[in-house]
Amino acid sequence: MQPWRDTTLLEAIAGKLKELRVAKGVSQETVYEDTGIHIGKIETARYNITVSTLSKLCNYYGITLKEFFDKLGK
């Protein structure tokens, strides 16, 4: 059985993470080198991101999870 996926939410998260990466001025490769997270799969909404992974990325981008979701508008 496949895990449940909210495609709309995953696409919103993917878009916000891409915005944060672009604003920081780093490539997907740099994010991977710095965090060990394959951001490419996340930014295309093909990966059902975990809260732990999202928290690590928020720390990397210098924001809290609350700020991330406030900016997401969800």
Buried (B, 14 or more C-beta within 10 A) or exposed (E): EEEEEEEEBBEBBBEBBBEBBEEEEBEBEEBBEEBEBEBEBBBEBEBBBEEEBBEBBBEBBEBEEEEBBEEEEE
